[in-house]
Amino acid sequence: MFIYKDWLIREEMDLNTYFTKVMNRQDGISAAIGDIDLKNYLAIIFQLGIVALLLRQLHIESAAFLRLAILVFGGFAHTAIAFALNP
């Protein structure tokens, strides 16, 4: 957010106007919210699975943290699919 601060001041627009312009782009470049293809989705799920496996196998954190991490990873997977199916 701080990266675009000077640009926003130069362009004389507020953050809400900027995000409205980004979300209304038609050129396919914008991937602001919920715009993920299957290949990238599976890559992220694979990486999160590896992290969960390492947490479990190496006992890096407590069992409670492992359960919470798996719950968060599952929540991400479910939410990403929900956004992809309901644009």
C-alpha positions in Angstrom: 0.0 0.0 0.0 2.8 2.4 0.8 4.4 1.7 -2.6 1.6 3.4 -4.4 1.3 6.3 -2.0 3.4 8.8 -4.1 1.7 7.6 -7.3 -1.7 8.1 -5.8 -0.8 11.6 -4.8 0.6 12.4 -8.2 -2.5 11.0 -9.9 -4.8 12.9 -7.4 -6.9 9.9 -6.6 -7.8 8.3 -3.3 -7.3 4.6 -2.6 -11.0 3.7 -3.2 -10.9 5.2 -6.7 -7.7 3.3 -7.4 -9.1 0.0 -6.4 -12.3 0.7 -8.4 -10.2 1.3 -11.5 -8.2 -1.9 -10.9 -11.3 -4.0 -10.4 -13.0 -2.6 -13.5 -10.0 -3.3 -15.9 -11.0 -5.3 -18.9 -7.5 -6.2 -20.3 -7.1 -9.3 -18.2 -3.9 -8.1 -16.5 -5.5 -7.4 -13.1 -5.5 -10.2 -10.6 -6.6 -8.2 -7.6 -9.1 -10.4 -5.9 -10.0 -14.0 -6.5 -8.5 -14.3 -9.9 -6.5 -17.6 -9.7 -6.2 -20.3 -12.3 -6.1 -24.0 -11.5 -2.4 -24.4 -12.0 -1.5 -21.7 -9.5 -4.2 -22.9 -7.0 -2.8 -26.4 -7.0 0.7 -25.1 -6.6 -0.3 -23.1 -3.5 -2.2 -26.1 -2.1 0.8 -28.3 -2.7 3.1 -25.9 -0.9 0.7 -25.5 2.1 0.5 -29.3 2.2 4.3 -29.6 2.4 4.4 -27.0 5.2 1.8 -29.0 7.1 3.7 -32.2 6.5 6.9 -30.6 7.7 5.2 -29.2 10.8 3.8 -32.7 11.6 6.9 -34.8 10.8 9.5 -32.5 12.4 7.4 -31.5 15.4 8.4 -27.9 14.8 5.5 -26.5 16.8 3.0 -27.9 19.3 0.1 -30.1 18.3 -2.3 -27.2 18.8 -0.4 -25.1 16.3 -0.4 -27.9 13.8 -4.2 -28.3 14.1 -4.7 -24.5 13.7 -2.4 -24.4 10.7 -4.3 -27.3 9.0 -7.5 -25.5 9.8 -6.2 -22.2 8.2 -4.9 -24.0 5.2 -8.2 -25.8 4.7 -10.0 -22.5 5.1 -7.9 -20.9 2.4 -8.5 -23.8 0.1 -12.3 -23.6 0.6 -12.4 -19.9 0.3 -10.3 -19.8 -2.9 -12.6 -22.3 -4.5 -15.7 -20.5 -3.4 -14.4 -17.2 -4.9 -13.4 -19.0 -8.1 -16.8 -20.5 -8.5 -18.8 -17.4 -7.6 -17.2 -14.4 -9.4 
